[in-house]
Amino acid sequence: MKAQKLFHEKRILGDGSIVEMVIWELPYPVPGSTHSYKYRLFFGRDGKRIVGFDNERGKGDHCHLDGIERSYVFISVDQLKDDFLAEVGRRLNQ
């Protein structure tokens, strides 16, 4: 099996913020992760990341929230998208 892009969506909001989600299914886990997905979810404005979820090679699953990196427990692709969009929503509603 080759890497297969499962999902890619990019939106530019009225204030210029960018929301982008890219999720791939791989034939094997990325080092540091136990599942076979590679993902990058980004919300930012004016060149700054506000919210990010990714599983960078060697780092495993983690998120960036307002400049602070913390570990993230990956459950499923749907839960990942829900968690990311919830964090984005919190910041848009502040």
TORTI-758517 format. One record per residue: residue in three letters; x, y, z of N, C-alpha, C, O in turn. Coordinates in pm, whole numbers, padded with zeros to 5 digits, always signed. Layout:
N
ALAXYZXYZXYZXYZ ...
***
This chain:
94
MET+00084-00119+00000+00000+00000+00000+00088+00125+00000+00185+00133+00076 LYS+00055+00219-00083+00125+00347-00086+00054+00444+00007-00060+00421+00046 ALA+00122+00552+00042+00057+00658+00120-00062+00711+00040-00054+00730-00081 GLN-00171+00734+00110-00293+00779+00044-00350+00899+00120-00374+00892+00240 LYS-00371+01008+00047-00429+01127+00110-00577+01099+00136-00654+01071+00044 LEU-00616+01109+00264-00755+01084+00303-00838+01211+00304-00957+01209+00274 PHE-00772+01321+00338-00849+01444+00359-00758+01564+00342-00646+01566+00393 HIS-00807+01664+00270-00736+01791+00260-00839+01901+00241-00914+01903+00143 GLU-00841+01990+00336-00933+02104+00328-00860+02228+00376-00791+02226+00479 LYS-00876+02336+00302-00816+02463+00340-00920+02572+00324-00985+02585+00220 ARG-00936+02651+00430-01030+02763+00428-00958+02890+00472-00876+02887+00564 ILE-00990+02999+00407-00941+03130+00449-01063+03205+00501-01159+03227+00428 LEU-01057+03242+00626-01170+03309+00691-01170+03458+00661-01073+03511+00609 GLY-01279+03524+00694-01297+03666+00664-01190+03756+00722-01159+03860+00663 ASP-01132+03718+00835-01028+03800+00897-00888+03764+00847-00788+03816+00897 GLY-00882+03676+00746-00753+03635+00690-00693+03512+00756-00589+03463+00711 SER-00756+03461+00861-00708+03339+00926-00715+03222+00829-00802+03216+00742 ILE-00623+03129+00846-00619+03009+00763-00648+02888+00850-00590+02873+00958 VAL-00738+02803+00803-00766+02674+00867-00736+02568+00761-00798+02565+00655 GLU-00640+02480+00791-00604+02376+00694-00587+02243+00766-00525+02236+00872 MET-00644+02138+00707-00632+02003+00761-00586+01910+00650-00649+01903+00544 VAL-00477+01838+00674-00425+01740+00579-00400+01610+00655-00328+01609+00755 ILE-00460+01501+00607-00446+01371+00674-00415+01265+00568-00485+01253+00468 TRP-00310+01189+00594-00268+01080+00505-00279+00948+00580-00261+00943+00702 GLU-00308+00841+00508-00296+00706+00563-00170+00645+00504-00149+00648+00383 LEU-00087+00589+00590+00042+00533+00550+00040+00381+00566-00045+00327+00637 PRO+00132+00312+00500+00139+00167+00517+00199+00125+00652+00194+00008+00689 TYR+00256+00221+00725+00321+00192+00853+00316+00319+00937+00301+00429+00883 PRO+00328+00308+01069+00325+00427+01154+00447+00517+01133+00556+00470+01101 VAL+00427+00645+01152+00536+00742+01155+00612+00718+01286+00547+00699+01390 PRO+00745+00718+01287+00818+00700+01412+00769+00797+01520+00762+00918+01499 GLY+00735+00741+01635+00680+00820+01745+00530+00806+01760+00474+00847+01861 SER+00464+00748+01659+00319+00726+01664+00290+00576+01655+00373+00499+01606 THR+00174+00534+01703+00137+00393+01701+00031+00361+01597-00007+00245+01582 HIS-00016+00461+01525-00120+00444+01422-00059+00473+01285+00053+00521+01276 SER-00133+00444+01181-00079+00459+01045-00128+00585+00974-00155+00583+00854 TYR-00138+00694+01048-00180+00822+00989-00071+00926+01007-00002+00929+01109 LYS-00058+01010+00909+00029+01129+00915-00063+01248+00897-00144+01251+00804 TYR-00052+01345+00986-00146+01457+00978-00080+01590+01014+00020+01597+01085 ARG-00142+01694+00960-00100+01832+00988-00226+01917+00984-00287+01934+00878 LEU-00265+01969+01098-00383+02055+01108-00335+02190+01161-00265+02196+01262 PHE-00372+02296+01093-00315+02428+01120-00425+02534+01124-00514+02536+01039 PHE-00416+02621+01223-00497+02742+01228-00403+02855+01264-00333+02849+01366 GLY-00399+02958+01180-00310+03069+01207-00357+03197+01142-00449+03199+01060 ARG-00291+03304+01183-00325+03437+01132-00198+03522+01134-00117+03513+01226 ASP-00184+03605+01033-00070+03697+01024+00064+03625+01037+00156+03676+01102 GLY+00074+03507+00976+00200+03433+00977+00231+03359+01105+00340+03303+01119 LYS+00138+03358+01201+00161+03291+01329+00066+03173+01346-00053+03182+01316 ARG+00121+03062+01394+00038+02946+01427-00029+02973+01561+00037+03007+01659 ILE-00160+02956+01565-00237+02971+01689-00271+02833+01744-00259+02809+01864 VAL-00314+02744+01655-00345+02605+01692-00285+02515+01585-00298+02541+01466 GLY-00219+02410+01628-00167+02311+01535-00169+02173+01598-00139+02157+01716 PHE-00204+02074+01519-00197+01934+01561-00115+01863+01454-00142+01878+01335 ASP-00015+01785+01496+00063+01709+01399+00134+01594+01467+00137+01584+01590 ASN+00192+01508+01387+00272+01397+01440+00404+01391+01364+00433+01296+01292 GLU+00480+01494+01384+00612+01506+01322+00695+01383+01353+00693+01330+01465 ARG+00768+01339+01254+00854+01221+01267+00941+01231+01392+01014+01329+01411 GLY+00934+01130+01478+01015+01125+01599+00951+01192+01719+00982+01157+01833 LYS+00861+01287+01697+00795+01356+01808+00665+01288+01847+00621+01298+01961 GLY+00602+01220+01753+00474+01158+01780+00361+01259+01781+00376+01373+01737 ASP+00248+01216+01832+00127+01298+01832+00140+01412+01933+00171+01390+02050 HIS+00116+01533+01885+00122+01648+01975+00043+01764+01915+00003+01761+01799 CYS+00021+01865+01998-00050+01984+01950+00023+02108+02000+00100+02105+02096 HIS-00005+02216+01933+00049+02348+01967-00072+02436+01994-00155+02458+01905 LEU-00082+02487+02115-00195+02572+02153-00140+02703+02207-00081+02706+02315 ASP-00160+02809+02133-00114+02943+02174+00034+02944+02210+00074+03004+02310 GLY+00114+02877+02129+00259+02880+02148+00313+02774+02243+00434+02767+02264 ILE+00227+02691+02300+00271+02587+02393+00250+02451+02327+00141+02419+02281 GLU+00358+02371+02324+00349+02236+02267+00318+02137+02378+00379+02141+02485 ARG+00223+02048+02351+00189+01944+02448+00155+01815+02374+00122+01817+02256 SER+00164+01704+02445+00132+01576+02381-00017+01567+02353-00098+01634+02418 TYR-00052+01484+02256-00192+01464+02217-00216+01314+02207-00135+01241+02150 VAL-00328+01268+02261-00365+01126+02253-00453+01107+02130-00568+01150+02128 PHE-00399+01041+02029-00472+01015+01906-00567+00899+01929-00526+00791+01973 ILE-00697+00921+01899-00799+00817+01913-00846+00771+01775-00851+00651+01746 SER-00881+00867+01690-00929+00837+01555-00917+00963+01471-00897+01072+01524 VAL-00929+00948+01340-00925+01063+01250-01041+01158+01280-01022+01279+01286 ASP-01160+01103+01300-01276+01189+01330-01256+01266+01460-01288+01384+01468 GLN-01203+01199+01563-01180+01267+01691-01073+01374+01677-01084+01481+01737 LEU-00971+01347+01598-00865+01445+01572-00925+01572+01512-00897+01682+01560 LYS-01007+01556+01408-01069+01673+01345-01159+01746+01444-01159+01869+01449 ASP-01237+01671+01522-01326+01734+01621-01246+01813+01725-01282+01926+01758 ASP-01139+01754+01776-01056+01821+01877-00993+01948+01821-00992+02052+01886 PHE-00942+01939+01699-00880+02055+01635-00982+02166+01615-00957+02281+01651 LEU-01097+02133+01557-01198+02235+01530-01254+02296+01658-01292+02413+01660 ALA-01260+02218+01766-01304+02272+01895-01204+02376+01945-01245+02482+01995 GLU-01074+02348+01933-00973+02445+01977-00977+02571+01890-00963+02682+01941 VAL-00997+02554+01760-01009+02670+01671-01131+02751+01710-01123+02874+01720 GLY-01244+02685+01732-01367+02753+01771-01352+02833+01899-01404+02944+01909 ARG-01280+02779+01996-01257+02852+02122-01185+02984+02095-01218+03087+02154 ARG-01088+02980+02008-01010+03101+01982-01087+03200+01894-01069+03321+01909 LEU-01170+03152+01806-01251+03242+01723-01359+03311+01806-01403+03421+01772 ASN-01403+03245+01913-01510+03301+01996-01459+03383+02113-01539+03428+02195 GLN-01329+03404+02122-01273+03483+02233-01295+03631+02209-01255+03713+02292 
***
